Amino acid sequence: MAAQAAYAFVRNTRAGAIAAAWLVVLALVSTASAQVAQNSATVTAPSGINDLNAANNAATDSDPITIPLTLRKQWSSAFPGDDSVITVSRGATVIDTLNSDAGTANELDTDPTPVQVVRGETLTLNESVTGSGAYNQVLTCTGAADANPADGLTVGNADTAIVCTYTNTRRSATVTLTKAWTNAISGNAVSLTIGGGSAAVAGASTAPSTTTNATATALAGDTVTLTESFNAGNSANYNTALACRRTSDSSPVAVTGTGAS
């Protein structure tokens, strides 16, 4: 807002006499890089008019400058039906909330009613996610000078309109299916497959110890199917057991179905 002047005609009446004075706005500061908009005004009595109270001829109005902040939620490979609640707080008071449901895997939700925030203040952004998926979370805010809003968003004096987006990308893992033979009949062979994931590569194994692992990528919350099929030999000659472990710490992963353990 550029500096400008404004005038208003004021009449003061006392004891039947009419005195005229002009109200002059002396300054209106630019709000481009300020925290507070301040307007000052004075009343100057015309020549020959006796001002009975010169002390009250000036006034200043100060208002904090507010700008809009919009919350957004971006899902990436989301588990359908997972939910997110995003809040922005001023101190202990929540001033805006965005509720998002992952109706589609890559849904983008935007708060239709931005909240007004004050230049110079620091706000707290938070998100909670519920559902079947596990996600990597990233928070970014455009239109803000603060490059790290995760530890508190400080609204800069030059900020004009801020959009803060939580992006949640569902975590993925590589699933590997291998084969171990015990007292096997040499030459017996199986094919190994993984279903329900992506980028699946089939494997194979020939007794007693030649194996090419099957692999696939699975997203957190997904169910994959692990299968072996005999190409040579008879499965009835074997007791089959399936066991799954995490590669990170060797802890067991629950499995269900025929031959599971």
C-alpha positions, 0 to 999 in steps of 0.5 A: 500500500503506497503512502497517501493523504486524506482529508475530512472536514470537521465542525466544532460548535461552542457557544453558538460559534462555528469553527472549522478545522481540517483532519489531515492524514499525515502518513500511511506507511507501506505494508510491503515489508512491515508487521504493523500498518500505522495511520496517524492523523492530526487536527489543525485549527484554522487561523483565528480559532481558539483550540480549547484542547490541543492535546487531543488533536492527534491520533494513531491507529495501529493494526497488525498486518495479516496474510493468508495461510493455506493448508494442503495435503498431497498423498503419494501411493497412498493406501485407500482410506487412510486419513490425515489431520493437519493443524496450524496452531498459534501457541496452544490454540489451533487456528485452522484444520484440514482433514484429508481422506485418501480416496485415491492413491495420489490425491491432493486436498486443499483447505478452501478457507485459508487462515489469516496469520500475522507477520512476525509470529511463529506458528506450529504445524502438525499432522497425524495419519491413521490407517493401514499404510506407513509413510515418509512425511515432508512439509514444505511452505511456499511463499514463506521465507522460513526454509524449515517450517517443521520446527515452527513457521515464522511468518516473514515481514515480506511474506504475502501468501503462504501455502503449506503442504504435507506430502506423504509417500507410502513406504516400500520394501523389496520382498525376496523369495528364496529356496532352501532344500533339505535332503532333496532329490537332486534335479527336482526343481521349482519356480518361485513367484511373488504376486501382489507387488510391483516390478516382480521378477520370477525366480527358480531353484534346482536341488540341491542348491542352485537358486535364483531368487524371486523379487518384487516391491511391496508398499506398506500395508499391501499383501503379497502372495509367495508361491513355489511350483514344482517343475520337476519332481513331486511336492508330495515328497516334501514337507513345506514350510515358509518363514519370512524375516525382515532383512534389517533386524531378522525379526519375523514377519507374520505369514498365513496360508498353506506351508506358512510358519 
